[in-house]
Every structure is written in C-alpha cells, then in structure tokens.
Amino acid sequence: MDVLKGIRILEVSEWGFVPSCATALGDWGAEVLKVEHPLRGDAIRGLITSGMIPGAKGVNFFVEQLFRNKKSVGIDIAKPEGRELLHELVKVSDVFLTNFLPEAREKLGITREDLRRLNPRLIYAKGHGQGQKGPDANRGGYDGLSFWARGGVCDMLTPPGQPPLQQRPALGDFTGGMFLAGGIAGALFHRERTGEAIEVDVSLLGEAVWMLSPDIVAAMTYGFELPKGGSGGTPNPLVANYACADGKLLVLMMLQHDRFWPIFCRAVRRDDLLADPRFNPDAERAKNPKALFDELREMFAREPRAHWASLLDASECIWGPMQGPLEVVEDRQVKANGYILDVEHPVHGTVRVCASPVQFNSEPPVVRNAAPDCGADTESVLLEVGLTWEQIGALKEKGIIS
C-alpha cells in the first residue's frame, strides 16, 4: 500500500544507514530521487568490484537491496552548476535526506537554513554517527564503530573472556534507517496538521542507547551491569538453546515457566518430569536448574529438530528454530508474510531482496523498479524540472551530470 504516494524524497547520502531509510520510504510509496556523483556514484556501489566481499561477483547485493524503488540522478554537487540543479530539485521535494557532516553541508550550501530559503515546507532529515551536538558531532562514524562498539552493543553481546564479536554487515545501519524513516513519517504528519516543516535527526550512537536501554537503565539503577553474552546465562531451562540429534538448534522462550512447565512436559511426552521431586513444585525447580538443563539437553539430543518441532507446534509452547540466512528465506512465516521480494532486473533476471518490515493493511511492500544504474534517471528528472535537452547536453559535456 503506497501510503506515501505523492511525497518526494531527495536523498543526498552514501553507504547504508541513511540510504536504507530512503529505501523504506520508497517501499511505502514515496518517490525517491537519489543524487549520486555522476562518475563513481554512491561509494557502496564499489563493494563488490573492490573485493571487500570475498567471492562475490555479478549482482551487487547491497545495491539491489538499498537502491530499489529509487531514481538515480547523477549530479556533481561540488560544482556550482551542480548545486544549482540540486536547488531546483529541492524546490519540488518534500524531504531532504542526508548523512553529510556539518562541515560538508556548510561547504556545499545544503544546510537546513540554505535549503529552507528555497523551500519553506521542506523537512530536513539527517543521520550520522555520534549526535548533532558535542565535540564529536563533526567526526565521521560507521555503524561498526558508533553503534556496535561505542554504543555498548558489542560489549554486552560478547561472552566474557572472548575476543570482541564482529558486527554483521550494516546491522546498525538498517535498524537506524528504520528509526529515521519513522521520524520522517512523524514529521510529515506534523506538517500536514500544522503546516510546519521540522528537522529530523537520528544518530547511530543514539540508536544503540535506545536498543540497549534495558541494560543501560538497569546499570544506572542498580550500579552494576547485567550478565553479558554467552550461553547458560538464564536461570530458566525453558528459556534456552538446545542442540538436536541432527546438530540443528531450537530455542525455547517460555518466560512464564510456572505456567508453561506442565504444558511443555506434556508436549514433549515427558509426564515423568511432572512427578520428579527435583522439579516440582515450582520452588523446587528453581533450586535445581542445572539438573533440569542437563535432563533437557540429553532429551533433545536424542531426536532431530523436525521431531521436536512436530511436538512443540502441536502445543502452546513458545519456541522456534535457530536459523541461518538460507534457512530464514525458506521459513514458512517469512514466505507467508512476504518478507522476501522478487525483483525483475533488466540484466540479472529475478533478484530476491528483503522487504522493509512495516506493512499496511497486511500487504508487503511492492518493488516498483529494480536498483537503477548510477545516473540512469538524470535526464528524465531534469526534464521534469524544466531543463531542455540542449541544457542537459551542455551539462554532460562539462561533467556536471551523467
């Protein structure tokens, strides 16, 4: 459902964080004009060809995921004539979206004040590393640093005594992008109600503080940090991971152990556990978690995961499989809810990408167009804002546009 149909987003950003916000807005029906350098494009276009992803070739998975439902406009905004073109696009846009740092925005004349003079109704949205105030506001930041490391996420997920865990690609970027998209939606609503265009700001560090807020608030409240990442950290054997006979893992997540204990025992056909004095009544079970953990580990290791899945699925038990990316794609709930989208690419045929998570009226987003080549839409967009073919040709000769 195109809830943002008629809204135009002007994106001047690179890499994953802020561009992923524009991807979500495009999924929701907005028209997204992505301004890229006319020759090199967004830096993330080079991740495949540069060899940063070993073994990857052909389809650039980041580009297909991030650039769908966008138009690419190749403009060199470092040159005065390029900035003039950008200004023309600002005049007909609803949202300006950027990850450029303050000094770069000042130098290029794309600060909030600069652009509001051209379009008073323009919502100005920005994403960055460490926040818009303080001594590090003008310092660059990526999610692996600002979100994962500095924000405390890595520290809390790494088992004690182990080397720091490495973040998965763009984990903080894509989550932060959804936060920024939500903020923009709120700003559009505010403008609709009041006529006022406001600024939206999200940082990767602020995102980490929010996501880690249970740990941070607990630490501030009690004066100590909760146990960090690793296995065996829960006192409840019904909230744990178990290996099955085929090496696959399943996860139990029954926080109300007193309620689910009899349900679970009957589901896995272990009524004998209900008669075991070590585990009954509830108070005794709380005294003997290790014995119960050992009992359940041995039990689950006797049969493959599919066996336990059939028993647990037939009950009220809250459980699920631990899966890798290729398994997630085939998950019955992922398929049923349209969380994977097929994109018809003009060169590569059908390409599969991940849907943004918000659905309206129970409908998954629709990919209206595959990721465009750098500058693929430059001519059509500039014609819409009044340039002639002669002007476009002259700008191409100067290298201002692609």
C-alpha positions as CSV (number, residue, x, y, z in Angstrom):
1,M,0.0,0.0,0.0
2,D,1.5,3.3,-1.1
3,V,0.8,5.4,2.0
4,L,3.4,8.0,1.0
5,K,2.3,8.3,-2.7
6,G,2.8,11.9,-3.8
7,I,5.7,12.5,-1.4
8,R,9.1,13.2,-3.0
9,I,12.3,12.4,-1.1
10,L,15.6,14.0,-2.2
11,E,18.4,11.7,-0.9
12,V,22.0,13.0,-0.8
13,S,23.7,10.3,1.1
14,E,26.0,7.3,0.8
15,W,26.7,3.9,2.3
16,G,24.0,2.1,4.3
17,F,22.4,4.0,7.2
18,V,20.6,6.9,5.6
19,P,20.1,5.3,2.2
20,S,18.3,2.4,3.9
21,C,15.9,5.0,5.3
22,A,15.1,6.2,1.8
23,T,14.6,2.5,0.7
24,A,11.9,2.1,3.4
25,L,10.3,5.4,2.4
26,G,10.3,4.2,-1.2
27,D,8.7,0.9,-0.2
28,W,6.0,2.9,1.4
29,G,5.2,4.6,-1.9
30,A,7.3,7.8,-1.8
31,E,9.2,8.9,-5.0
32,V,12.9,8.8,-4.0
33,L,15.4,10.8,-6.0
34,K,18.9,9.6,-5.1
35,V,21.6,12.2,-6.1
36,E,24.9,10.5,-6.7
37,H,28.3,11.6,-8.1
38,P,28.0,11.3,-11.9
39,L,31.1,9.2,-12.3
40,R,31.6,7.0,-9.2
41,G,28.1,7.0,-7.7
42,D,27.4,6.1,-4.1
43,A,30.6,4.6,-2.6
44,I,28.7,1.4,-1.7
45,R,28.4,0.6,-5.4
46,G,32.1,-0.4,-5.3
47,L,31.9,-3.0,-2.5
48,I,31.7,-5.9,-5.0
49,T,34.2,-4.7,-7.6
50,S,36.7,-3.7,-4.9
51,G,36.9,-7.2,-3.5
52,M,35.6,-6.2,0.0
53,I,33.2,-9.2,-0.2
54,P,35.3,-12.2,-1.0
55,G,33.8,-14.5,-3.6
56,A,31.0,-12.0,-4.5
57,K,30.5,-11.2,-8.2
58,G,27.8,-10.3,-10.6
59,V,24.8,-8.9,-8.7
60,N,25.8,-6.2,-6.1
61,F,23.6,-7.4,-3.3
62,F,23.9,-4.1,-1.4
63,V,22.9,-2.1,-4.4
64,E,19.8,-4.2,-5.1
65,Q,18.7,-4.1,-1.5
66,L,19.3,-0.4,-1.0
67,F,18.6,1.2,-4.3
68,R,15.3,-0.4,-5.3
69,N,12.3,2.0,-5.7
70,K,14.6,4.9,-6.3
71,K,15.6,7.1,-9.2
72,S,19.3,7.8,-9.6
73,V,20.3,11.3,-10.6
74,G,23.9,11.8,-11.4
75,I,24.9,15.4,-10.3
76,D,28.3,16.7,-9.1
77,I,27.1,19.0,-6.3
78,A,30.6,20.0,-5.5
79,K,30.4,22.3,-8.6
80,P,28.3,25.5,-8.6
81,E,26.2,24.4,-11.6
82,G,25.6,21.1,-10.0
83,R,24.3,22.8,-6.8
84,E,22.0,24.9,-8.9
85,L,20.5,21.7,-10.3
86,L,20.2,20.3,-6.7
87,H,18.4,23.5,-5.7
88,E,15.8,23.0,-8.4
89,L,15.1,19.6,-7.1
90,V,14.9,21.0,-3.5
91,K,12.1,23.3,-4.7
92,V,9.9,20.4,-5.7
93,S,10.7,18.0,-2.8
94,D,9.0,17.3,0.5
95,V,12.0,15.8,2.4
96,F,15.8,16.4,2.1
97,L,17.7,13.4,3.5
98,T,21.4,13.4,4.0
99,N,24.3,11.9,6.0
100,F,26.8,14.6,5.1
101,L,28.6,16.0,8.2
102,P,28.1,19.7,9.3
103,E,31.3,21.0,7.6
104,A,30.5,19.4,4.3
105,R,26.9,20.7,4.5
106,E,28.2,24.2,5.1
107,K,30.7,24.0,2.3
108,L,28.2,22.7,-0.2
109,G,25.5,25.2,0.9
110,I,23.0,22.4,1.8
111,T,22.4,23.3,5.5
112,R,18.8,23.4,6.8
113,E,18.8,27.2,6.5
114,D,20.2,27.2,3.0
115,L,17.5,24.8,1.7
116,R,14.6,26.3,3.7
117,R,15.1,29.6,1.9
118,L,14.4,27.7,-1.3
119,N,11.5,25.6,0.1
120,P,10.0,26.6,3.5
121,R,7.9,23.4,3.5
122,L,11.0,21.2,3.2
123,I,11.5,18.6,6.0
124,Y,15.2,18.4,6.7
125,A,16.3,14.9,7.9
126,K,19.8,13.7,8.7
127,G,21.6,10.7,10.1
128,H,25.1,10.5,11.4
129,G,27.4,8.8,13.9
130,Q,27.6,10.5,17.3
131,G,24.8,13.0,17.5
132,Q,24.4,16.6,16.4
133,K,26.0,18.2,19.4
134,G,29.2,17.8,21.4
135,P,32.9,17.6,20.5
136,D,32.4,14.6,18.1
137,A,29.5,15.9,16.2
138,N,31.6,16.5,13.1
139,R,33.5,13.3,13.3
140,G,32.6,10.5,10.8
141,G,31.1,7.3,12.1
142,Y,30.0,3.9,10.8
143,D,27.7,1.5,12.5
144,G,30.5,-0.9,13.3
145,L,32.0,1.9,15.4
146,S,29.3,4.3,16.6
147,F,26.6,1.8,17.1
148,W,28.3,-1.5,17.7
149,A,31.4,-0.6,19.6
150,R,30.9,2.9,21.1
151,G,27.2,2.2,21.9
152,G,28.0,-0.8,24.0
153,V,26.2,-3.4,21.9
154,C,29.4,-5.4,21.2
155,D,30.5,-5.4,24.8
156,M,27.2,-6.7,26.0
157,L,26.9,-9.5,23.4
158,T,30.5,-10.7,23.6
159,P,30.9,-13.6,26.1
160,P,33.3,-12.8,29.0
161,G,36.9,-13.5,28.2
162,Q,36.3,-13.9,24.5
163,P,37.5,-11.6,21.7
164,P,35.0,-8.9,20.7
165,L,32.3,-10.1,18.3
166,Q,32.3,-8.7,14.8
167,Q,29.1,-7.0,13.8
168,R,27.2,-8.4,10.8
169,P,27.2,-6.1,7.7
170,A,25.1,-3.0,8.2
171,L,23.3,-4.3,11.2
172,G,23.2,-0.9,12.9
173,D,22.7,0.9,9.6
174,F,19.5,-0.8,8.6
175,T,17.9,-0.6,12.1
176,G,18.8,3.1,12.3
177,G,17.4,3.7,8.9
178,M,14.0,2.4,10.0
179,F,14.2,4.8,13.0
180,L,14.9,7.7,10.7
181,A,12.1,6.7,8.4
182,G,9.7,6.6,11.3
183,G,10.8,10.1,12.3
184,I,10.3,11.4,8.8
185,A,6.8,9.9,8.8
186,G,6.1,11.7,12.1
187,A,7.4,15.0,10.6
188,L,5.2,14.6,7.5
189,F,2.2,14.1,9.8
190,H,3.2,17.2,11.8
191,R,3.5,19.2,8.7
192,E,0.1,18.0,7.5
193,R,-1.5,19.1,10.8
194,T,0.3,22.3,11.4
195,G,2.0,23.4,8.2
196,E,5.3,23.5,10.0
197,A,8.3,21.7,8.4
198,I,10.7,20.5,11.1
199,E,14.0,18.8,11.3
200,V,14.6,15.1,12.0
201,D,17.8,13.7,13.4
202,V,19.0,10.2,14.2
203,S,22.5,9.1,15.2
204,L,23.9,5.6,15.3
205,L,25.1,6.2,18.8
206,G,21.6,7.3,19.9
207,E,20.1,4.2,18.3
208,A,22.5,2.0,20.3
209,V,21.5,3.7,23.6
210,W,17.8,3.1,22.8
211,M,18.3,-0.6,21.7
212,L,20.5,-1.3,24.8
213,S,18.2,0.7,27.1
214,P,17.3,-2.3,29.3
215,D,21.0,-2.9,30.1
216,I,21.8,0.8,30.4
217,V,18.8,1.7,32.7
218,A,19.5,-1.4,34.8
219,A,23.1,-0.4,35.2
220,M,22.1,3.2,36.2
221,T,19.5,1.9,38.6
222,Y,21.5,-0.8,40.4
223,G,25.0,0.3,39.9
224,F,26.2,-2.8,38.2
225,E,25.9,-4.3,34.7
226,L,23.7,-7.3,33.9
227,P,25.5,-10.6,32.8
228,K,27.0,-10.3,29.4
229,G,26.6,-12.5,26.3
230,G,27.2,-16.3,26.3
231,S,25.4,-19.5,26.9
232,G,23.9,-20.6,30.2
233,G,23.1,-17.1,31.3
234,T,19.4,-17.8,32.1
235,P,18.2,-19.5,35.3
236,N,15.1,-20.8,33.5
237,P,15.7,-24.0,31.4
238,L,12.6,-23.1,29.4
239,V,14.4,-20.1,28.1
240,A,17.5,-21.6,26.5
241,N,19.0,-23.1,23.3
242,Y,19.2,-26.9,22.8
243,A,21.1,-28.9,20.2
244,C,19.1,-31.7,18.5
245,A,20.4,-35.1,17.1
246,D,21.0,-33.6,13.7
247,G,23.1,-30.8,15.0
248,K,20.3,-28.2,14.5
249,L,19.4,-25.9,17.4
250,L,16.0,-25.0,18.7
251,V,15.2,-22.2,21.1
252,L,12.7,-22.3,24.0
253,M,11.3,-18.9,25.1
254,M,8.8,-19.5,27.8
255,L,9.3,-16.7,30.3
256,Q,6.3,-17.8,32.4
257,H,8.0,-21.1,33.5
258,D,5.3,-21.9,36.1
259,R,2.5,-21.7,33.6
260,F,4.3,-23.4,30.7
261,W,6.0,-26.2,32.7
262,P,3.1,-28.7,32.6
263,I,2.3,-27.7,29.0
264,F,5.9,-28.3,27.9
265,C,6.3,-31.6,29.7
266,R,3.1,-33.0,28.1
267,A,4.0,-31.6,24.7
268,V,7.4,-33.4,24.6
269,R,5.8,-36.5,26.2
270,R,7.7,-36.3,29.4
271,D,5.0,-36.6,32.1
272,D,7.6,-38.2,34.3
273,L,9.2,-34.8,34.7
274,L,6.0,-33.6,36.4
275,A,6.4,-36.3,39.0
276,D,10.1,-35.6,39.6
277,P,10.5,-34.1,43.1
278,R,13.6,-32.1,41.9
279,F,11.4,-30.1,39.6
280,N,8.0,-29.9,41.4
281,P,6.6,-27.8,42.8
282,D,7.9,-24.6,41.1
283,A,10.1,-23.6,44.1
284,E,12.0,-26.9,43.8
285,R,12.5,-26.5,40.1
286,A,14.0,-23.1,40.7
287,K,16.5,-24.7,43.1
288,N,17.7,-27.3,40.5
289,P,18.1,-25.5,37.2
290,K,21.4,-27.3,36.3
291,A,19.8,-30.8,36.7
292,L,16.9,-29.8,34.5
293,F,19.2,-28.2,31.9
294,D,21.1,-31.5,31.8
295,E,17.9,-33.5,31.5
296,L,16.6,-31.4,28.6
297,R,19.9,-31.3,26.8
298,E,20.1,-35.1,26.8
299,M,16.4,-35.4,25.8
300,F,16.7,-33.0,22.8
301,A,19.9,-34.6,21.6
302,R,18.1,-38.0,21.1
303,E,16.0,-36.8,18.1
304,P,16.3,-34.5,15.1
305,R,14.8,-31.0,15.3
306,A,11.9,-31.9,13.0
307,H,10.7,-34.4,15.5
308,W,10.6,-31.9,18.3
309,A,9.1,-29.3,16.0
310,S,6.1,-31.5,15.3
311,L,5.5,-32.0,19.1
312,L,6.1,-28.4,20.1
313,D,4.0,-27.0,17.2
314,A,1.0,-29.1,18.4
315,S,1.1,-27.3,21.7
316,E,1.0,-23.7,23.2
317,C,4.8,-23.8,23.8
318,I,6.7,-20.7,22.6
319,W,9.7,-21.9,20.7
320,G,11.4,-21.6,17.3
321,P,14.4,-22.8,15.3
322,M,17.7,-21.1,15.3
323,Q,18.4,-20.4,11.7
324,G,21.0,-19.1,9.3
325,P,20.2,-16.7,6.3
326,L,19.4,-19.5,3.8
327,E,17.0,-21.1,6.3
328,V,15.3,-17.8,7.1
329,V,14.5,-17.4,3.4
330,E,12.6,-20.7,3.5
331,D,10.9,-20.1,6.8
332,R,7.2,-20.7,6.4
333,Q,6.3,-17.4,8.2
334,V,8.8,-15.5,6.1
335,K,7.1,-16.9,3.0
336,A,3.6,-16.4,4.2
337,N,4.1,-12.8,5.1
338,G,6.0,-11.7,2.0
339,Y,9.2,-10.8,3.8
340,I,11.3,-11.7,0.7
341,L,10.5,-9.8,-2.5
342,D,11.2,-10.8,-6.1
343,V,12.7,-8.0,-8.3
344,E,12.8,-8.3,-12.1
345,H,16.2,-7.0,-13.0
346,P,16.8,-6.0,-16.7
347,V,20.2,-7.7,-16.7
348,H,20.3,-10.3,-14.0
349,G,16.7,-11.6,-14.2
350,T,14.9,-12.3,-11.0
351,V,16.7,-10.9,-8.0
352,R,15.5,-11.5,-4.4
353,V,15.7,-8.8,-1.8
354,C,14.4,-8.3,1.8
355,A,11.2,-6.3,2.4
356,S,11.2,-3.4,4.8
357,P,9.3,-4.7,7.9
358,V,6.3,-2.3,8.1
359,Q,3.1,-3.5,6.4
360,F,-0.1,-1.5,5.8
361,N,-3.4,-3.4,5.5
362,S,-1.4,-6.6,5.8
363,E,0.2,-6.0,2.4
364,P,4.0,-6.4,1.9
365,P,5.7,-3.6,0.0
366,V,5.9,-3.7,-3.8
367,V,9.1,-3.2,-5.7
368,R,8.1,-0.8,-8.5
369,N,11.6,-0.8,-10.0
370,A,14.9,-2.5,-9.6
371,A,18.0,-0.7,-8.5
372,P,19.0,1.8,-11.3
373,D,22.5,2.3,-12.7
374,C,24.2,5.4,-11.5
375,G,22.6,8.4,-13.2
376,A,20.0,6.3,-15.1
377,D,17.2,8.8,-14.4
378,T,19.2,12.1,-14.7
379,E,17.7,13.2,-17.9
380,S,14.1,12.4,-17.2
381,V,14.2,14.1,-13.7
382,L,15.9,17.2,-15.0
383,L,13.4,17.5,-17.9
384,E,10.6,17.4,-15.3
385,V,12.1,20.4,-13.5
386,G,12.2,22.4,-16.7
387,L,15.6,21.9,-18.3
388,T,15.9,21.5,-22.1
389,W,17.7,18.8,-24.0
390,E,20.2,21.5,-25.0
391,Q,20.9,22.4,-21.4
392,I,21.3,18.8,-20.4
393,G,23.7,18.1,-23.2
394,A,25.8,21.1,-22.3
395,L,25.9,20.0,-18.6
396,K,27.0,16.5,-19.7
397,E,29.9,17.9,-21.7
398,K,31.1,19.7,-18.6
399,G,30.9,16.6,-16.5
400,I,28.3,18.2,-14.2
401,I,25.8,15.4,-14.7
402,S,25.8,11.8,-16.1
